[in-house]
């Protein structure tokens, strides 16, 4: 270890101590601990350092006479700047062990340590000097007054620098922690409260302040200034406008801060500017004293750190507002309505409340015909009328043309709501009558979850829309069970199709003149494991609802083509097979190409495929059906109209359809013994003849029915009198016994 060179007395800092101006001199002391077991050393040290001022502060001495006492005093006085520590006290290394405990046990790394020993030539362990930050090591004989003053001044200056650095580091840690904790708060109010609290903490004050911002209730920047965070005596003014504060001075300070976008430092308070011009806020703190320059620097760093956070939180509030408020009507949207439903469900005595969904009839026609602007103004007019008439009930815009309501049942009676739409709405100078359909649900039947409540109310609305004679329907649990059953059946049907559990049966069609088989109708069947069947009247609507009918329809067509090839190989070359086609298939633009592809792939004569459509399909979208049928007809396939006479089809459309055959519905055949039934059946046959179409009677079960239809010159028939629908193998056996045409 290198021995320090002697320092000349002329270089002692105590001779010309650094002085501060009186106004800058702090009225505090540098605490110095003298730790030595020799009382005389205490007296000499005090005498040598008496009157010394370092950086404008005098020294204050504390005495300890053992290492144990030294540690005790340091625990009681963590602000001691310097300890003059004797190495040898209770034992030879007592001072060195004390150093180790000061740094490790007390975790005091700011205090400066000068080791002294009365034994010449004694040197501490190098590890202690290196590991525990020793400022100096001197024998007591070396420490003349000049040397002692020099060592003490250097140590105190070092302590002051280290303390300042550590104080700034602790302040920065506070700032970082404050920033992190504030970033975790997504509420603007919570963030604002956090800003007030954290600034007060940085300044060592009680949280007494308000934070205001230029922000309106919608979450968009505006001119109104609201209290969005508060603490202490100002807590009661949270969410109030700034002008509501009882202290005009605070109002003036905040307004000045926001206008000038600068901090306002006063003797008893501080007003800080947060954010930027677009997201401006002001924090008023009742500090009761002027803020020191060092604290101002800390606050500047803190404010710079949170400005981005404040702007992000403000933006988040605006995004949240957009997520839960409908921008057109300023009403709660679907997400907020779900929350409000759940909130209502948790209230006591909620059984007297109902949820309502109001659907505007044919709203899309208004948008398409009069323009979206007219539609938007109409929606605003509807919202305004509902708000005005119903008062404080919950009102939301749940969908494009659907409004949601929650309130007491007696206030949301269906008749009262319907009456609100009896008068037309005046929109952009024109009167628009608006009809509505409603689904209502009593909370006693709805459960606790908002999404479930909305779903069940929507089930009632859908039920009302399907029933043309009802303008409103109340939810009943049986409705949901029916929906659940339909969903379960959809899954089961998809699985059956994937597992190839479905099959096609065929019912023969007969020439009434000679009872020869001239064709077959392909009928989809769903057999069950116990040998029973789920009827097509049950699963076909499910298939259409789920969209599976498109895949099933193509599969049945493919099976019909395969059966035609099988029949051809068995010698039945002139039979046709009728395949039913649904509306979803017609909506497919590629449906004609799909039919052509199957015909070509199997090498089937198009004349042997007959596509059957029902009258209801035609009336659903007549123009679409006519166009598709014409494309199909160019392929050479035959077209049959099933269930003719059961609907309300236009004869004009019937004339346009490229038909080959009309089927007399079995309901008319079953009524042949009644005059009205016979008249309708005969009319259909004659109409077919006038249009040069073949006619085929369905559901022939008795010879009398056959006789009557033959008398009407009906050409063909099918029914149990001839054969029930048969599986493919049984059909082949049946045909083997029949004469070939």
ZAPA-619992 format. One record per residue: residue in three letters; z, y, x of N, C-alpha, C in turn. Coordinates in steps of 0.05 Angstrom, whole numbers, plus 5000, padded with zeros to 4 digits. Example, Ala and Ser with C-alpha at 12.3 -4.5 7.8 and 13.67 -1.06 7.14 Angstrom:
ala515648865264515649105246515649345264 ser514249555257514349795273515750015258 
This chain:
unk500049765017500050005000500050255017 unk498350445011498150685028500450875021 unk501750975042504051165038502951435034 unk503851575012502751845007503452035029 unk501552215035502052415056504052625046 unk505752725064507652935056506153185045 unk507353295025506153535013507653785023 unk506153985032507354225043508754375021 unk511054515028512554665009510854894997 unk508954995012507355215002505555134978 unk505154874975503454784953504954704928 unk507554744928509154674905508354844881 unk507654704858506754844835508955014822 unk511454944829513655094817513855374827 unk512755424851512855694862511255884845 unk509055804835507455974818506555814793 unk508455764775507855604752505755734734 unk504255554722502155654703503555764678 unk502856004671504156144649502156174625 unk503256144602501756204578502656464566 unk500956594551501756844537504056774518 unk505856964514508156914497507356824469 unk505256934458504456854431503456564430 unk502556454453501556184454503655984461 unk505956084472508055894483509355754459 unk509455494460510755334439513755324445 unk515355354425518255354428519355074427 unk518254904445519154624447519654564477 unk520754334482521354254510519754004517 unk519453974543518653714554521153544559 unk521253324545523653154548523352984573 unk525353014591525352864616527852684617 unk527552424622529752244624530352184654 unk532852234662533752154690535251894687 unk534151684699535451424698536251344726 unk538951354730539951294757542951224754 unk543851024770546750954768548551134785 unk547351324799548851514816549051784802 unk551451864792551652114777550852354794 unk551152334820550452564837547452614836 unk545852404834542952434833542252584807 unk543652534786543052684761543552984766 unk545753044779546453334783544453464801 unk543653334823541753444842539053484829 unk538153294813535553304800535453544780 unk537553574765537653794745537554064760 unk539054074782539154314797536454384809 unk535054174820532454224832530254314812 unk530454214788528354274768529254494748 unk531554604753532554804734530655044732 unk530055134708528355374703525355314705 unk524655074711521755014714520455004686 unk518155134683516555124659513855004666 unk512954824649510254704654508654744629 unk506354864632504554924609506055074587 unk507855254596509155434578511555304564 unk512455064572514654934559516754864580 unk519354924575521454854594522154554592 unk523754464610524554184611527354154597 unk527653924584530253854573530953574584 unk533453554596534153314610536053134593 unk535452874595537152664583537952474605 unk540352384605541352204627541851924617 unk541151734635541751444631542651334657 unk544751154657545951054681545450754686 unk543650634670542950354674540250314661 unk539050084668536450014656536749964626 unk538949834619539449784591539750034575 unk541250234586541550484572538950634571 unk537350614592534750744592532950654569 unk532850394565531250284543532350364516 unk534950374513536150454488535450744481 unk535650914501534951204496531951234490 unk530251084503527351104498526651004470 unk528250814460527750724432528550954412 unk530651104420531551324402529851574405 unk528651614428527051854433524251784443 unk522451714425519751644433518151874444 unk519252124441517752364450518352434479 unk519852274494520452334522517852314537 unk517352524553514852544568514952404595 unk517252414608517452324636520152184640 unk520151964655522651844663522651824694 unk524851934706525251904735527051664738 unk525951434746527151174743528051064771 unk530651014774531650884798530950584797 unk529950484819529150204820531650024820 unk533650094835535949924838538250044822 unk539049894801541349974785543149734781 unk543049604758544749364754544249154775 unk541749134782540948944803538549054818 unk537548914837535549034855532949104841 unk532248954821529649014807530049114778 unk532349224772532949314745530849524736 unk530149714753528249924746525449804741 unk524649614757522049494754521849334728 unk524049194721524049054696524049244672 unk525349474676525349684654522449784650 unk520949814672518149904669516549704652 unk516949454659515449244644516149244614 unk518749294608519549304580518549554566 unk518449774580517450024568514549984560 unk512949864577510049844571509549614550 unk510949394553510349164536512049154511 unk514749164514516449134491516349384473 unk516749614486516649864470513849964464 unk511849844478509049914473508550224477 unk510050334496509850624501508150654526 unk505650744521503750774543503251074550 unk504451254534504051534540506051634561 unk508551544559510651644577509851604606 unk510451804623509851794651512451694666 unk512051544688514251414702513951474732 unk516151584744516351624773518651454782 unk518051254799520051084810521351214835 unk524051184837525551284860527351064870 unk527751054896529550854908531050984932 unk533450894935535051004957534950824982 unk533350614981533050425004530450475018 unk530450595042527950645057526550385063 unk523850395060522250155066521949965043 unk523550015021523249834998520749914982 unk519149714975516749774960516649594935 unk515949694912515849514889513549324891 unk513649124874511348934874508849084866 unk506649014880504149144874503249104845 unk503948864835503148794807504348994788 unk506849084793508149274775506749534775 unk506049634798504649894800501949884786 unk500449664791497749644780497849594750 unk499649424741499649334713500949534694 unk502949684704504549834686504350134689 unk502250234702501550514702503950684712 unk504550654739506650804752505351064763 unk506551294758505451544768505951584798 unk508351514807509051564835511351384842 unk511551344869513851194879514851334904 unk517351414905518451564927521251464934 unk521951484959524751454966526151714960 unk528651694954530151934947530252144969 unk530152044994530152235016527552385018 unk525352275009522752415009522652634989 unk524152604967523852784945525453044950 unk524253214967525353484970524653624944 unk525753864940525154014915522254054911 unk520854124933517954174931516453924922 unk517153694935515853444928516553364899 unk519053404892519853324865518453484843 unk518353754848516953924829514053844826 unk512753804850509953724849509553474833 unk511153274838510853014824511353054794 unk513453204787514053244759511853394744 unk510853614757508653774744506253594739 unk505453444760503153264757503553064735 unk505952954734506552754713506552874685 unk507753114682507753244656504953314647 unk503353424665500553484658499053234650 unk499553014664498252764657499152674629 unk501752704624502752624597501452784575 unk501253054581500053224560497153144554 unk495653084575492853004571492652734557 unk494252544565494252284552495052304523 unk497152474517498052504490495852624472 unk494452824483492352954468490052754462 unk489352604482487252404478488052204457 unk490552104460491451904441491752014412 unk492652274411492852394385490152414371 unk488152494388485452514377484452234369 unk485152034386484351764379485551664353 unk488251724350489551644325488351794301 unk487752054306486452204284483752084277 unk482252014297479651894292479851624278 unk481951474285482351224271483051274242 unk484651474237485251554209482751624194 unk481051784208478551864195476751624188 unk476551454208474851214203475951044181 unk478651004182479950844161479550984134 unk479951254134479551394109476751364099 unk474751394117471951364109471451094097 unk472450884110471950614101473250574074 unk475750654071477050614045475650774023 unk474651014029473251164009470551034002 unk469250914022466650784016467050543997 unk469450433996469950213979470350293950 unk470650553945471150653918468450733906 unk467750613884465150673871465450883849 unk467850943841468351143821468451423834 unk467051613822467151883833469951993831 unk471351943810474152033807475851903828 unk475551643832477151503853476551613880 unk474051663886473251773912474552053916 unk474352213895475452483897478452483901 unk479852313887482752283891483352203919 unk481652023930482051923957481652143977 unk479752323973479152543991481652723992 unk482752793969485152963968487452833984 unk487852583978490052433991489652414021 unk487252354030486752314059486952574074 unk485952794063486253054076489153134079 unk490653094058493553154059494852984081 unk494052734083495152554103494452644131 unk492052734136491252834162492853074170 unk493553244151494953494157498053454156 unk498853204149501753154148503053294124 unk501553324102502553464078502853264055 unk504253354034504253204009501553243996 unk500753043981498153063967498453253944 unk497753513948497853713928495153863928 unk493253773912490653903913488853823891 unk486653963889484553903869481853893883 unk480053723874477353713883475453763860 unk473753953863471854023841469053993851 unk467253953832464453923839462654033818 unk460254113826458154203807456853953796 unk457953843775456853603763457353603733 unk455353523717455853523688456453233679 unk456953203653457852943643455852723646 unk453252793648451252583649450852473677 unk452252583696451952483723449852633739 unk448552823727446452983741447653253749 unk446653363771447753613781447253833760 unk449254003756449054213737450654453746 unk450954653729452354893736455354883729 unk456154703712458954683704460554553727 unk462854673732464554573753466954433740 unk467354173747469454013736471453923757 unk473953883750475953763767475453463767 unk474553353789473953063790475952903807 unk477953043818480052913833482453093834 unk484852993832487153173832489653023841 unk491653163849494153043857496453243853 unk498853143851501253313848501253463822 unk501953713824502153883800499553933786 unk497253873799494653913787493553663773 unk494953443773493953193763493053213734 unk494553373718493953393689491253523683 unk490053653703487553793698485053623706 unk485553373711483253193717481253193694 unk478653213702476353223683476153483668 unk477953673672477653933659475654103674 unk474554303659472954493673474654673691 unk473454773713474954933732476355163719 unk475155283699476255523686478855453672 unk479455193667481855123653484355123671 unk483955143697486255153715487855413710 unk490455393710492155633703492355833725 unk491555773749491855953772489156083778 unk488756333772486156473778485456473807 unk487556473824487056473853485656223862 unk486455993852485155733858482255743849 unk481855833825479155843814477356013832 unk478456253840476956433857476256303884 unk478256173897477856043923475755833921 unk475855663900473855453897471055563892 unk470855763874468255883869467056013894 unk468756143910467856263935466856053954 unk468355843956467655613974464955493966 unk464555443940462055323930459755513933 unk460255773929458055963931457156003960 unk459156043978458556094006458055844021 unk458855614010458555354023459955354050 unk462355474051463955494075466855444069 unk468355344089471255304085472555574082 unk474755584067476355824064479155764074 unk479855874098482455834110484256074104 unk486556024091488456244086491156164097 unk493056354095495756304107497256084093 unk496956054066498555864051496855644038 unk494255654042492555454029489955424044 unk488455224038485855164051483955064030 unk481555164029479455064011477154964028 unk476554714026474554584043471954524028 unk469754564041467154514029466254224036 unk465454074016464653794020461853754010 unk460253594024457553524014455453724023 unk453353754006451153934012450554093988 unk448454253989447754413967447254263941 unk446054023944445353863920447853723909 unk449653653927452053503918454453643929 unk455053883918457154053929459754003916 unk461954013932464653993922466454163939 unk468754243927470754403942473454273938 unk474954253960477654133959479654363965 unk481454403945483454613949486154463956 unk487354543978489854423987491954643990 unk494254613977496454803980498054714004 unk497254834028498454744053501054874060 unk501655104048504055264053504155374082 unk502055344097501855444124498955464132 unk498455614153495755624164495155364179 unk492655274177491855034190491255084219 unk492554934237492054964266489254894273 unk488255004295485554964304484954664309 unk486954534321486554244327486254084301 unk487854154280487654024254484954094241 unk484054334245481454414234479154234245 unk479354184271477354014283477453734271 unk479853624267480153364255478953364227 unk479553574212478453584184475453604185 unk474353754203471453774205470153504210 unk471353344228470353074234470552904208 unk472852924195473352764171471252844149 unk470953094145469053184124466153104131 unk465453124156462753044164462452744158 unk464652594163464552304159464252234130 unk465552384112465452304083463252444068 unk461852634080459852774064457752584054 unk456752414072454752214063455952034042 unk458551954046459851794025459951923999 unk460652193999460852333974458152353960 unk456052413976453352423964452552153953 unk453251943968452551673958453951603932 unk456551683931458151623907456951783883 unk456252033888454952193867452352063858 unk450751973877448351843870448851583855 unk450951443863451751193850452551253821 unk453951483816454751553789452251603772 unk450251733784447751783769446351523764 unk446251343783444951083779446450923758 unk449150933759450750793739450250903712 unk450051173711449451303685446751203674 unk444751183692442151083684442250793676 unk444150643688444350353681445650303655 unk447250503645448850453621448250653598 unk446550843603445851043582442851053579 unk442051033554439151053548438251343552 unk436351393570435551663577434251813554 unk433051673535431551803514433451913492 unk435251743483437051813460439751903470 unk440451873495443051933507445251763495 unk444451533483446351343472446951123492 unk449150983489449550743506447250553503 unk446550423525444350233524445349953520 unk443649753523444449473518446849383535 unk446849453561449049373579451649493570 unk451649743563454149873554454949773527 unk453049713510453649613483455049343485 unk454149173503455448913508458348953516 unk458849153534461649203542463249313519 unk462149483502463549593479464149383459 unk462349193455462848963437465248803446 unk465348753472467548593483470148753481 unk470049013485472449183483473449173455 unk471649183435472549183407473748903400 unk472548693411473448423404476348383414 unk477248533434479948503445482048663429 unk481048833411482949003397484348843375 unk486748943366488148813344486748893318 unk487148723298485948773271482948823272 unk481648673290478748713292477148563271 unk478548403255477148253234475848433213 unk476848673210475648863191473149003202 unk472348933226470049063239467548883239 unk465249013240462748873241460948983263 unk459248813273457148893292454548883276 unk452849083281450249103266448049153286 unk445749023281443249083296441249183275 unk440149413279438149533261435449533275 unk433549393264430849373275428949553259 unk427449733272425549903257423049743252 unk422349713227419949553220417449683230 unk415649523242412949603250412949853268 unk415049873285415150103303412850103323 unk411949863331409649853350407149973338 unk406849953312404550073299404550383302 unk406950503301407250793304406450873332 unk407450713352406750773380403850743385 unk402650533374399750483378398050683363 unk398850743339397150913322397551213327 unk400051293331400551583333401351673361 unk401651483379402251553407405251513414 unk405751473439408551413448410251663445 unk409151903447410852143444411952153416 unk410252083396411252083368413351873365 unk412951643377414951423376417551513388 unk417451653411419951743424421451943407 unk420052133395421352333378422552203353 unk421151993343422251853320424851713327 unk424951593350427451453359429751653361 unk429151893372431152093375432152193347 unk430252213328430952293301432652083287 unk432051823292433651613280436451623292 unk436651653318439251663331440951893320 unk439652123317441052363307442052323279 unk440352203261441252153234443551953232 unk443351743248445551553247448151673257 unk447951833279450451963290451652153269 unk449852303256450852503237452152373213 unk450952153203451852033179454251853183 unk454451723206456551513210458851613226 unk458751843238461051953252461651813278 unk464151723281465151623307464851323310 unk463151183295462650903300461050883325 unk461250653338459650603363456750583355 unk455050723369452150723365450850693392 unk448950513394447450463419444550403413 unk442950443433440150353431439950103448 unk439649883434439849613447437049523458 unk434949593444432249513452430349743445 unk427849693449425849913445426050033417 unk426249863396426449953369428849833354 unk430949773369433349643357435849813365 unk437349893344439850033348442149853342 unk444349883357446749723353449049893343 unk450649783325452849933313455349753314 unk457649873318460249733315462149923301 unk463449823280465249993265466549833242 unk468149973226469449843203467349743183 unk467849513171465849393153465249563129 unk467349713119466849873095465050113101 unk464950193127463250423134460450333141 unk460150083147457549973155456449773135 unk456849843110455749673088452649683089 unk451349453085448449443087447049653068 unk448149683043446849863025447050153035 unk449250223047449650493058447650543081 unk447350343098445450373121442550383111 unk441950223092439150233081438550503068 unk440650623055440250873042439551093062 unk440551063087439951273107437051283114 unk435551073107432651063114430851103090 unk432051183068430451223043428651473046 unk429751673060428151923065426451883090 unk424051983089422251963112423352153134 unk422552093159423352253182421052453188 unk421752703192419752903200419452903230 unk417152823239416652793268414152943275 unk414353143292412153303301410353393278 unk411653493257410253603234409253413214 unk409853153216408952963196411252783187 unk411152703162413252543151412652243156 unk414552103168414151823174416251653159 unk415451503139417451323127418051083145 unk420551003147421350793165422950583149 unk422150333150423650123139425249983161 unk427449853153429149713173429749433164 unk430349263183431449003179434048983195 unk436148853183438748863197439848583199 unk441248543222442948313225445848413228 unk447648293212450448383213452248143219 unk454448193232456347983239459148083238 unk460847933225463748003224465047903250 unk466748073261467948003287469647753285 unk470647683261472247443258470547193264 unk467947213265466246983270464846993297 unk465547183314463847243337464947163364 unk467547123366468747053392469447303408 unk469947273434471047483451469047603471 unk466947463477465047543498462847723487 unk462447953500460448143490457648033487 unk456747883507454047773506453747563484 unk455847413479455847223457455747363430 unk457347583428457347733403454547843397 unk453247953418450548063414448547843407 unk448847613420447047393414447247303385 unk449647283375450047183348449147393327 unk449647643333448647853315445547853315 unk444347793338441447783340440347543325 unk441847323324441047093308440747173279 unk442647323269442547423241440147603237 unk439547773257437247953254434647793253 unk434447603271431947433271431647283245 unk433947193234433747053209432847243187 unk433747483187432947683167429947743170 unk428947753194426147823199424247593190 unk425347353191423647123182423647093152 unk425547213138425747193109424647453097 unk422247443088420947693079422347813055 unk423847653040425247763016428047863022 unk428847863048431447963055431248183076 unk432648403071432548623090435048613108 unk436948443102439248413120440348133116 unk441648033137442947773136445447783153 unk447647673142450147643157450147383173 unk451247403197451347173214453146953202 unk452246713204453746473196453646273219 unk455946153226455945963249453845743246 unk453045673221451045463217448345543229 unk447845803230445345903242445145833271 unk447445873285447445813313447145513318 unk448445353301448245063305445344973301 unk443945103282441145033278439445113303 unk440145343315438745423339439345243362 unk441845163364442644973386441244703382 unk441044613358439644363353436644383360 unk435444613354432644653362432344653392 unk434244773406434044773435434444493446 unk436344343435436844073444434343903439 unk433143943415430743783409428443863428 unk428244113435426144203454426444053480 unk428944043490429443903516428743613513 unk429643493490429043203487426043153484 unk424643333471421743303468420343323495 unk421143513511419943543537420443293554 unk422843193552423542943568421842713558 unk421542683531419942463520417042483529 unk416042733530413242763539413042693569 unk414942783585414942723614415142433619 unk416742293602417242003606415141833592 unk413041963581410841823567411941653544 unk414041763530415141623507413741703481 unk412041903482410441973458408041793456 unk406941773432404541613428402841733406 unk400341633404398541723383397941483365 unk398341533339397541333319395041443305 unk393741263291391141333279391141233250 unk390341423231390041343203387141343196 unk386141113186383341093179382441283156 unk379941373158378741533137376441373125 unk376241373098374441183084372141333070 unk369841203070367641293053368141193025 unk368541373005369141292978366941132965 unk364541162974362341012962362440712967 unk363340642992363340352999365940253012 unk367840433015370440373027370140283056 unk368140373069367840313098369340523114 unk370440443137371840633154369740803169 unk370041063165368041243178369341423199 unk372041433199373341603218376341543220 unk377641683237380541653242381741933246 unk384241963238385742203244387942133265 unk387842273288389842233309392442373302 unk394642223301397242333293399242283314 unk400542493324402542473345405142353334 unk406342163348408742033339410842033361 unk413442053353415642053372417641833365 unk417141593375418941373369421641403384 unk423741293371426341303383427141023393 unk429241013409430040763421430940563400 unk431940653377432840463356430640373338 unk428140453344425840383328425140583306 unk426840783302426240993282424241193293 unk423441373276421541583284422641853276 unk422142053294422642333286419942433275 unk420042523251417642603237416242843250 unk413642853248412143083259412843343245 unk413743333220414643573206417143693219 unk418543533235420943623248420343723277 unk418843553292418443633320416043803326 unk414043803309411643973314412444273313 unk414044373293414944653294416444713320 unk418044523329419544563354417644593377 unk415644413378413644423399412144693399 unk411444793375410145053373411945273382 unk414445263374416345473381416745493411 unk416845253424417445243453414945283470 unk412545263458410145283474409145013484 unk410744803480409944543489407544433474 unk406944553451404744453435402044473449 unk401844663468399344693483398844443500 unk400944353515400644113531400243873514 unk401843853492401543623474398843613461 unk397743843453395143843440392943743459 unk393043833484391143733503391443433508 unk393943343509394443063514393342893491 unk393742983466392742833443389642823443 unk388343053451385443053453384542853474 unk385942843496385242643517385542363507 unk387742313492388142043481385941963461 unk385042163445382942113426380342043440 unk379742173462377342113477377541823489 unk379841753499380241483509379941273487 unk380941333463380741143441377741113432 unk376241333433373441313426371941123445 unk372541143471371340963490372140673485 unk374740633478375740363471374340253447 unk373940433427372640343402369640273408 unk368440433425365640383432365340113446 unk367240043464367139783477367539553457 unk369039613435369539403415367339393394 unk365339553397363039543378363139753356 unk365239923355365540123334364440383346 unk361840423344360540643359360240903342 unk360440883316359841113299362341243287 unk364641173296367141293284367641563297 unk368841743282369741993293372741993292 unk373942163309376842203309377442493305 unk379142553285380042823280382642883295 unk382643113308384943203324385943473313 unk388443493307389643743297389843953319 unk389244203313389444423333391244633322 unk393144733339395044933330394245213339 unk395545413327394845693334395345753363 unk397545663376397845723405395445623422 unk394145403414391845303428389445493424 unk389245603400387045793395387346053411 unk389846123417390346373431389546343461 unk389246093470388446053498385446113501 unk384746293518381946363522380346133533 unk381745953547380245733560380145483542 unk381145503517381145263500378445133496 unk376245283490373645163487372745023513 unk373245143536372545023562374144773566 unk376644773557378344533560377244303544 unk376344353519375144143502372644033516 unk370944223526368444133539369043963563 unk371144033578371843883602372643593595 unk374143553574374943283566372543123556 unk370843253540368443113530366743013553 unk366343183572364643113595365942903612 unk368542923617369942733635369842453623 unk370242423597370342163584367542073575 unk365542243576362842173567362742113537 unk364142283521364342243492362242423478 unk361042303457359142453441360742673426 unk360142933429361643143415361843103385 unk359742973373359742933344361942753335 unk363142603354365242413347368042533348 unk368142783357370742933357370643143335 unk372743123318373043323297375743473301 unk375643733303377943893307378944003280 unk381343943272382444033246384244273250 unk383744473233385444713232386444743204 unk388844853202390044903175389345173165 unk389645203140389045463127390945683138 unk393445613143395345803153394645903181 unk393345733197392445813224390246033221 unk388445993203386346183199387446453191 unk389346453173390446703162392246843183 unk393246703203394946823223393347023239 unk391146943251389447123266386547043260 unk385447133237382847033229380547093248 unk380547343259378347413277378347233302 unk380747193313380947023337380046733331 unk380846633308380146353300377146333297 unk375946523283373046513278371446523305 unk372246693323370846703349371146453365 unk373546333365373946083380372445853368 unk372445843341371045623327368045633332 unk367045863334364145893339363445793367 unk365245853387364845743414365045443414 unk366945333399367245043398364844913384 unk363845043364361644933350359144903368 unk358845083386356545063405356744813423 unk359144703425359444453441358444203426 unk358244233399357344013383359543863368 unk362043953372364243823357364143903328 unk365543733311365643793283368343953277 unk368344113256370644273249371444203220 unk374044153216375044093189377244283182 unk377344373157379444543147381444383132 unk383944363142386044203130387744373111 unk388944233091390844363072389544593057 unk386944573052385544793038386644813010 unk387145073001388145122975391145162974 unk392645102996395545142996396345423004 unk394545563016395145843025393646043009 unk393046273022391746493009389346583025 unk387846403035385646473053383446613037 unk382146793051379946943038377446783038 unk376046783016373446633014371446753033 unk371747013039369947143058370247013085 unk372746963094373146833120372146543118 unk372546413095371646143092368646123096 unk367246333086364346333089363446373118 unk365146513134364446573161365046333180 unk366846153172367745943189365545733192 unk365045643216362945433221364145153215 unk364645093189366044853182364044623176 unk365044373178363544133171364943993148 unk367544033145369043873125371344033115 unk371943993088374344103076376043863067 unk378643883072380543673064382143773039 unk382043613018383643672994386443583000 unk388343772998391143723005392343502987 unk394043342999395243122984396943222960 unk397943472961399443572938397743592913 unk395143652917393343662893392543382884 unk392243202904391642922897393942802881 unk396342852889398642742875398942862847 unk397643092842397843222815395343172798 unk393742972806391242932791391742852761 unk394042732755394642662727395342902710 unk395743132723396343372708393743542707 unk393143662684390643822682390244022704 unk392444172710392144382730391444262758 unk392744042764392243912790389343822792 unk388343692771385643592771383643822773 unk384244042760382344272760382144382789 unk384444412803384444522830382944342849 unk383444082846382143892864379143902860 unk378343902834375443912828374144162838 unk375644382835374544642844374044642874 unk375844522890375544502919373144332926 unk372844112912370543932917367944082912 unk367844212889365344352882364744582901 unk366944722910366544942929365344832955 unk366344592963365344472987362344402984 unk361744302961358944232956357144482957 unk358044702944356444942944356145052972 unk358145012989357945103017356744903035 unk355844673023354544453038356444333059 unk358944293050360944173067361843903055 unk362543723073363643473064366543523055 unk367443353036370243383026371543113030 unk374143123038375742883042378442923029 unk379242733012381842752998384042613014 unk386242753017388542643032390542533012 unk391942323022394242223007393542042984 unk391241912984390441722963392341472965 unk393841432943395741202944395241002921 unk393741092900393140912878390140892873 unk389340682860386540652853385640862833 unk387440942815386741152796386041412810 unk387641482830387041722846384341702859 unk383841462870381241422882378941452862 unk379441342838377341352817376841642809 unk378941792805378542072797377142232818 unk377842192843376542342865373642262868 unk373042012863370241922865368742052842 unk369942072818368642192795367942482800 unk369542612817368942892824366942912846 unk365842682855363842682877365042752904 unk367742702907369042732933367942502951 unk367042562975365642372991367542183007 unk369842283016371442123034374442143026 unk376041963037378941963030380441823052 unk383041883053384941733070387641723056 unk389141523061391741493047392741213049 unk395141173039396440903041394940693025 unk393340773006391740572991389940413010 unk389140543032387340413051388840323076 unk390440493087391940423111393840643118 unk396140563129398040763139397140823168 unk398341033179397741093208398540843225 unk396840773243397340523259397240583289 unk398940433304398740453333396040343342 unk395240403366392540343376391940043373 unk393739873382393239583381392939483352 unk394639573334394539493306391939603293 unk391139843302388639953291386339783299 unk386239683324384039513333383939263316 unk386339153310386438903294385438963266 unk386239203255385439273228382339313227 unk381239443246378339493246376739233250 unk377939043264376538793269376138643243 unk377738703222377438563196375638723177 unk375038973185373439133168370439113175 unk368739133154365839123160365039383175 unk363239343195362339573211360139723195 unk360339983194358340143179355540133193 
